[in-house]
């Protein structure tokens, strides 16, 4: 009993060790190595197909008794070799043999095929999150019915052909053993690399539950497969809370228009990066029944003042607004938006915001209307100067998190203004700010009583600042 208890105490200690120290635990003794492995619940591995120990992967994984989360990727020197289906299939077979308690799996070593996936579904009955690559040349989603507890699915489509070689949605074959009915009770669905001819996706649109899906993500997609099946799917979603569209210019308008026709109003968060549609976005804002709480846009040429006017008029509960590289908006658009969102907005991000260069002083006026801001991100605004920053920051007395990364023209004077006005600051990012010196960083550390996290170059930390941070348990990230 004492030995068991001692083992449990050691494992508890291992859990609490920071990463630099935990890596040395396995070198102490074989017993410590065994206990460390059996105490780990999460593991990330980078593998090479030609590594001599690859054949013993099952044995290695079997030592991790309580492993519930596993991530596998390819070593950079072996990307081409790792892209073969055979390599990824062998990894899946090893996982199926050794990891019965797995709940989360991410395998990004290359496409996987049907039979190893079916084996995985049987051997890992508790799998709830799956992230994998499928080949477009033999694309099929029917295997998903075998994963009874799956809640989160991420699929990257690879290959140069068209899914199953199909020319139309109707030509997609369905194996006899998959003709039975079934519904995918997914909560999160992320798809990357879809093309217009990937008609096998029609099966996925028909089988996903309208009730359970809360998050939908498209990345680097120029199609959705069969437009009719997808349109019925997107219009019927009852509890969709989050939608992300990243580099999907050719389908953004379709998705936003169909989503605006959705009679439910559950959507709370919308993200669109690099590939918007001015008219489609405007139509969605005006016609949707939802009331967004979070809006994240990176649309250099597709976001204009009229969008900001409509956002302010429609989404009066917006709490998070993130805008990146939006070059076409003006100070007038932001002024209108600030007035409309003055009561609710708590997080504001204006990253690489060109309007700061073109309209001096607009940040000050914006801050006077947005006094409830707790999180502020002004990263990579290279033209932001001390005078405007000092005038602006005086309005953010309840600020908790601040990012100034890449604001190269700010100096120590801005840091003094920050500490005088923001007494509740908990986290600050000062990386790549060439105007900040050791004395300024030290002033922030010693005059921010609630500071818990700091991101800054190591060379800007004095010994006095380091001692102070250790005493106050302030986390530092270089």
C-alpha positions as a printed Julia matrix, in Angstrom:
478×3 Matrix{Float64}:
   0.0    0.0     0.0
   2.86   2.39    0.8
   4.46   1.7    -2.58
   1.19   2.41   -4.39
   0.67   5.59   -2.43
   4.24   6.66   -3.13
   3.71   6.07   -6.83
   0.57   8.2    -6.76
   2.4   11.0    -4.98
   5.19  10.94   -7.53
   2.69  11.06  -10.37
   0.96  14.04   -8.76
   4.33  15.8    -8.55
   5.04  15.01  -12.2
   1.73  16.64  -13.14
   2.73  19.87  -11.42
   6.22  20.16  -12.89
   6.79  22.84  -15.58
   7.76  21.49  -19.06
  11.55  22.15  -18.79
  11.74  20.08  -15.61
   9.33  17.32  -16.62
  11.5   16.4   -19.61
  14.32  15.38  -17.24
  12.16  13.11  -15.06
  12.55  10.13  -17.4
  16.35  10.24  -16.96
  16.27   9.57  -13.2
  15.38   5.87  -13.24
  13.32   3.25  -15.05
  10.71   3.46  -12.33
  10.34   7.21  -12.76
  10.11   6.75  -16.52
   7.33   4.16  -16.06
   5.43   6.4   -13.65
   5.82   9.44  -15.89
   4.42   7.58  -18.9
   1.52   6.16  -16.95
   0.64   9.59  -15.56
   0.45  11.36  -18.93
  -2.97  11.95  -20.4
  -1.8   13.95  -23.44
   1.02  13.22  -25.89
   2.37  14.92  -29.04
   4.78  13.06  -31.36
   6.63  14.02  -34.54
   7.48  10.88  -36.51
   9.63   9.89  -39.46
   8.56   6.91  -41.65
  12.14   5.64  -41.75
  12.83   5.82  -38.02
  14.0    2.4   -36.7
  11.76   2.6   -33.61
   8.58   3.12  -35.6
   7.82  -0.6   -35.5
   7.7   -0.46  -31.67
   5.24   2.45  -31.56
   2.46   0.19  -30.24
   4.65  -0.92  -27.35
   5.63   2.66  -26.57
   2.03   3.85  -26.57
   0.84   0.93  -24.45
   3.03   2.21  -21.58
   0.86   5.34  -21.43
  -1.98   3.75  -19.53
  -4.16   6.83  -19.13
  -3.49   8.43  -22.5
  -6.63  10.21  -23.69
  -5.27  12.77  -26.17
  -2.77  11.99  -28.95
  -1.37  14.16  -31.75
   0.85  12.75  -34.51
   2.64  14.79  -37.18
   5.48  14.27  -39.66
   9.09  15.24  -39.08
   9.96  18.13  -41.42
  12.68  16.11  -43.18
  10.22  13.41  -44.15
   7.15  15.29  -45.33
   7.12  13.69  -48.79
   7.51  10.16  -47.47
   5.0   10.7   -44.67
   2.34  11.78  -47.14
   1.79   8.17  -48.22
  -1.39   6.52  -47.06
   0.48   3.37  -45.99
   2.47   5.25  -43.35
  -0.6    6.87  -41.82
  -2.54   3.61  -41.95
   0.22   1.83  -40.02
   0.09   4.55  -37.38
  -3.67   4.11  -37.02
  -3.24   0.37  -36.57
  -0.66   0.96  -33.81
  -3.0    3.4   -32.08
  -5.91   0.97  -32.31
  -3.8   -1.69  -30.66
  -2.4    0.37  -27.8
  -4.77   3.24  -26.89
  -8.22   1.97  -25.83
  -8.92   5.02  -23.64
  -8.3    7.59  -26.36
 -10.85  10.41  -26.59
  -8.98  12.87  -28.83
  -6.84  12.01  -31.89
  -5.08  14.29  -34.35
  -3.12  12.57  -37.14
  -1.61  14.9   -39.75
   1.01  12.58  -41.28
  -0.94  12.0   -44.5
  -4.21  10.56  -45.87
  -5.75   7.57  -44.11
  -7.94   4.85  -45.61
 -11.16   3.11  -44.64
 -10.19  -0.17  -42.95
  -7.79   1.32  -40.34
 -10.46   3.9   -39.49
 -13.05   1.16  -38.94
 -10.56  -0.65  -36.72
  -9.97   2.57  -34.78
 -13.69   3.06  -34.18
 -13.93  -0.43  -32.66
 -10.75  -0.25  -30.55
 -11.31   3.32  -29.28
 -15.03   3.42  -28.46
 -14.76   6.67  -26.46
 -13.24   8.78  -29.24
 -15.0   12.16  -29.24
 -12.58  14.32  -31.28
 -10.97  13.29  -34.59
  -8.63  15.33  -36.8
  -7.38  13.62  -39.98
  -6.53  13.87  -43.69
  -8.58  12.09  -46.37
  -7.66  11.48  -50.0
  -9.87  13.23  -52.52
  -9.4   10.38  -55.01
 -11.34   7.9   -52.84
 -13.34  10.26  -50.7
 -16.07   8.83  -48.5
 -17.5    9.83  -45.13
 -19.55   6.69  -44.46
 -17.03   5.42  -41.91
 -18.14   8.18  -39.52
 -21.23   6.19  -38.55
 -18.91   3.74  -36.78
 -17.73   6.43  -34.33
 -20.68   6.43  -31.95
 -19.34   9.08  -29.52
 -17.77  11.49  -32.04
 -18.52  15.15  -31.24
 -15.75  17.07  -33.02
 -14.51  16.33  -36.55
 -11.75  18.06  -38.54
 -11.05  16.84  -42.09
  -8.43  18.07  -44.55
  -8.94  16.94  -48.14
  -5.76  16.16  -50.07
  -5.04  15.11  -53.64
  -5.48  16.55  -57.12
  -8.46  14.58  -58.38
 -12.19  14.94  -57.87
 -13.77  12.99  -55.01
 -14.52   9.42  -56.2
 -14.14  10.68  -59.76
 -17.77  11.78  -59.67
 -19.24  14.23  -62.14
 -22.48  14.79  -60.25
 -23.86  14.35  -56.74
 -26.0   11.38  -57.81
 -22.99   9.37  -58.97
 -21.49   9.01  -55.51
 -21.49   5.27  -54.69
 -22.58   4.02  -51.27
 -21.34   0.63  -50.03
 -24.07  -1.9   -49.15
 -23.01  -2.08  -45.52
 -23.63   1.68  -45.12
 -27.13   1.95  -46.52
 -28.63   1.77  -43.05
 -29.9    4.98  -41.52
 -27.83   6.93  -39.04
 -27.25  10.46  -37.84
 -23.98  12.19  -36.95
 -24.41  13.97  -33.63
 -21.47  16.3   -34.25
 -21.05  19.48  -32.25
 -18.06  20.85  -34.21
 -17.26  20.35  -37.91
 -14.13  21.78  -39.55
 -13.42  21.2   -43.25
 -10.38  22.25  -45.26
  -9.55  22.0   -48.97
 -13.07  21.39  -50.38
 -13.49  21.78  -54.13
 -16.63  22.24  -56.18
 -16.52  18.64  -57.45
 -16.29  16.95  -54.05
 -19.85  15.58  -54.23
 -19.24  12.98  -51.52
 -19.85  15.83  -49.09
 -23.56  15.58  -49.92
 -23.71  12.51  -47.68
 -22.2   14.54  -44.84
 -24.68  17.4   -45.27
 -27.59  14.94  -45.14
 -26.35  13.05  -42.07
 -25.23  15.87  -39.74
 -27.72  16.58  -36.98
 -29.41  19.98  -37.18
 -29.84  20.02  -33.4
 -26.32  19.28  -32.15
 -23.97  21.18  -34.5
 -22.8   24.4   -32.81
 -19.54  25.18  -34.65
 -18.83  25.13  -38.4
 -15.45  25.99  -39.98
 -14.36  26.2   -43.63
 -10.71  26.81  -44.53
  -9.11  27.1   -47.99
 -12.31  25.93  -49.68
 -13.62  26.91  -53.12
 -16.69  24.68  -53.06
 -19.17  22.86  -50.84
 -19.85  19.84  -53.05
 -23.52  19.73  -53.99
 -24.93  23.24  -53.51
 -28.51  22.04  -53.03
 -27.67  19.6   -50.22
 -25.51  22.19  -48.52
 -28.16  24.91  -48.83
 -30.73  22.68  -47.12
 -28.17  21.86  -44.44
 -27.14  25.44  -43.61
 -30.71  26.72  -43.62
 -31.84  24.02  -41.19
 -29.18  24.42  -38.48
 -30.99  25.18  -35.23
 -28.18  25.74  -32.74
 -25.21  27.01  -34.76
 -23.23  29.34  -32.47
 -19.92  29.77  -34.32
 -19.08  30.13  -38.03
 -15.54  30.57  -39.4
 -14.69  31.18  -43.07
 -10.95  31.35  -43.77
  -9.71  31.99  -47.33
 -12.97  30.87  -48.93
 -13.76  33.72  -51.32
 -15.79  31.7   -53.8
 -18.23  30.32  -51.21
 -18.5   33.14  -48.65
 -21.43  34.8   -50.37
 -23.34  31.52  -50.75
 -22.9   30.63  -47.07
 -23.81  34.08  -45.75
 -26.89  34.4   -47.95
 -28.19  30.95  -47.0
 -27.4   31.6   -43.35
 -29.41  34.82  -43.5
 -32.39  32.69  -44.62
 -32.03  30.51  -41.51
 -35.14  31.1   -39.42
 -33.21  30.44  -36.2
 -31.19  33.17  -34.5
 -28.61  31.15  -32.57
 -25.41  32.42  -34.26
 -23.2   34.28  -31.75
 -19.75  34.35  -33.39
 -18.68  35.05  -36.99
 -15.13  35.0   -38.37
 -14.2   35.82  -41.98
 -10.55  35.95  -43.1
  -9.05  36.77  -46.51
 -11.87  36.24  -48.92
 -14.94  38.26  -48.24
 -17.71  39.48  -50.46
 -18.87  43.08  -49.95
 -22.45  42.54  -51.09
 -22.85  39.13  -49.44
 -21.6   40.42  -46.1
 -23.84  43.49  -46.27
 -26.85  41.31  -47.15
 -26.15  39.02  -44.2
 -25.84  41.9   -41.72
 -29.1   43.44  -42.86
 -31.18  40.26  -43.21
 -29.98  37.91  -40.49
 -32.13  37.32  -37.41
 -29.17  36.6   -35.16
 -27.58  39.1   -32.79
 -23.84  38.5   -32.88
 -21.73  38.83  -29.75
 -18.37  38.25  -31.46
 -17.21  39.48  -34.89
 -13.72  38.81  -36.26
 -12.86  40.15  -39.75
  -9.67  40.26  -41.81
 -10.87  41.82  -45.06
  -8.29  44.27  -46.46
 -10.38  45.34  -49.48
 -13.87  44.06  -48.69
 -14.83  45.95  -45.53
 -16.14  49.5   -45.93
 -17.78  52.15  -43.79
 -21.27  51.05  -44.78
 -20.51  47.66  -43.21
 -19.5   49.38  -39.97
 -22.65  51.51  -40.0
 -24.84  48.4   -40.43
 -22.91  46.41  -37.79
 -23.5   49.16  -35.25
 -27.17  49.39  -36.11
 -27.87  45.63  -36.12
 -25.62  43.95  -33.53
 -26.27  45.95  -30.38
 -25.07  43.09  -28.14
 -21.63  42.83  -29.72
 -19.05  42.21  -27.0
 -15.98  41.28  -29.09
 -14.87  43.11  -32.25
 -11.65  42.13  -34.02
 -10.57  43.84  -37.21
  -7.3   43.07  -39.0
  -5.75  44.85  -41.99
  -9.02  46.56  -42.93
  -7.73  49.22  -45.31
 -10.94  50.67  -46.75
 -12.68  51.87  -43.58
 -12.34  55.42  -42.26
 -12.47  57.26  -38.95
 -16.12  58.16  -39.59
 -17.06  54.5   -39.8
 -15.33  53.75  -36.52
 -16.88  56.81  -34.87
 -20.36  55.58  -35.76
 -19.51  52.08  -34.6
 -18.11  53.32  -31.28
 -21.26  55.28  -30.52
 -23.48  52.29  -31.32
 -21.5   49.77  -29.23
 -20.54  51.99  -26.31
 -22.51  50.04  -23.69
 -21.64  46.44  -24.55
 -18.21  46.13  -26.24
 -15.59  44.57  -23.94
 -12.89  43.46  -26.38
 -11.51  45.51  -29.27
  -8.78  44.47  -31.71
  -7.48  46.83  -34.39
  -4.48  44.96  -35.8
  -2.44  46.6   -38.55
  -5.16  49.22  -38.84
  -4.38  51.59  -41.71
  -6.95  54.15  -40.55
  -4.62  55.05  -37.65
  -2.15  56.4   -40.22
  -4.79  58.29  -42.2
  -6.89  59.79  -39.4
  -4.89  61.2   -36.52
  -6.69  61.2   -33.2
  -9.52  58.83  -34.1
  -8.37  56.31  -31.46
  -8.85  58.94  -28.76
 -12.41  59.7   -29.83
 -13.18  55.99  -30.16
 -11.87  55.32  -26.64
 -14.09  58.03  -25.16
 -17.14  56.09  -26.38
 -15.88  52.6   -25.48
 -15.16  52.88  -21.76
 -16.05  49.27  -20.94
 -13.15  47.77  -22.87
 -11.27  45.12  -20.9
  -9.19  43.57  -23.71
  -7.41  45.78  -26.26
  -5.19  44.65  -29.16
  -3.35  47.32  -31.17
  -0.64  45.05  -32.58
   1.45  46.06  -35.6
   0.24  49.65  -35.78
   3.68  50.99  -36.63
   2.55  54.63  -36.85
   0.95  54.8   -33.38
   2.69  57.53  -31.36
   3.06  58.23  -27.64
   0.8   61.29  -27.64
  -2.2   59.53  -29.15
  -1.65  56.39  -27.05
  -1.48  58.38  -23.8
  -4.7   60.28  -24.61
  -6.47  57.08  -25.61
  -5.39  54.89  -22.69
  -6.75  57.34  -20.13
 -10.27  56.21  -21.08
  -9.57  52.5   -20.51
  -9.39  52.49  -16.73
 -10.8   48.95  -16.48
  -8.38  47.41  -19.0
  -7.2   43.86  -18.14
  -5.31  42.68  -21.23
  -3.29  44.76  -23.7
  -1.33  43.8   -26.83
   1.08  46.33  -28.32
   3.17  43.83  -30.29
   4.98  45.48  -33.18
   4.06  49.07  -32.23
   7.61  50.19  -32.95
   7.22  53.97  -32.45
   5.95  53.84  -28.88
   8.5   54.62  -26.16
   8.8   54.29  -22.38
   6.57  57.33  -22.05
   3.6   55.23  -23.19
   4.34  52.61  -20.55
   4.31  55.25  -17.82
   0.94  56.51  -19.06
  -0.33  52.94  -19.14
   0.56  52.27  -15.49
  -0.93  55.54  -14.3
  -4.31  54.84  -15.87
  -4.73  51.04  -15.94
  -4.46  49.7   -12.39
  -6.11  46.33  -13.17
  -3.8   45.19  -15.97
  -3.3   41.41  -15.87
  -1.59  40.64  -19.19
   0.52  42.71  -21.59
   2.34  41.91  -24.84
   5.33  44.19  -25.57
   7.16  42.05  -28.13
   8.87  43.73  -31.1
   8.34  47.22  -29.67
  11.77  48.7   -30.37
  11.07  51.92  -28.5
  10.56  50.18  -25.14
  13.71  49.97  -23.03
  14.69  48.04  -19.91
  13.66  50.9   -17.61
  10.17  51.11  -19.12
   9.53  47.37  -18.85
  10.75  47.4   -15.24
   8.39  50.3   -14.47
   5.44  48.28  -15.81
   6.33  45.21  -13.77
   6.73  47.11  -10.51
   3.7   49.37  -10.96
   1.07  46.86  -12.14
  -0.15  45.17   -8.95
  -2.44  42.68  -10.74
  -0.02  41.72  -13.56
   0.16  37.96  -14.11
   1.54  37.58  -17.63
   4.17  39.5   -19.63
   5.45  38.94  -23.16
   8.71  40.75  -23.87
  12.21  40.09  -25.17
  14.52  38.55  -22.57
  17.13  41.27  -23.08
  14.69  43.91  -21.8
  14.37  42.34  -18.35
  16.67  43.62  -15.62
  17.67  41.46  -12.67
  15.47  43.58  -10.42
  12.5   42.94  -12.71
  13.2   39.2   -12.77
  13.29  38.97   -8.98
  10.08  40.97   -8.7
   8.36  38.67  -11.22
   9.43  35.55   -9.34
   8.12  36.96   -6.06
   4.8   37.96   -7.64
   4.47  34.73   -9.69
   4.28  36.67  -12.96
   4.46  34.43  -16.01
   6.85  35.49  -18.76
   6.67  34.43  -22.41
   9.54  35.44  -24.7
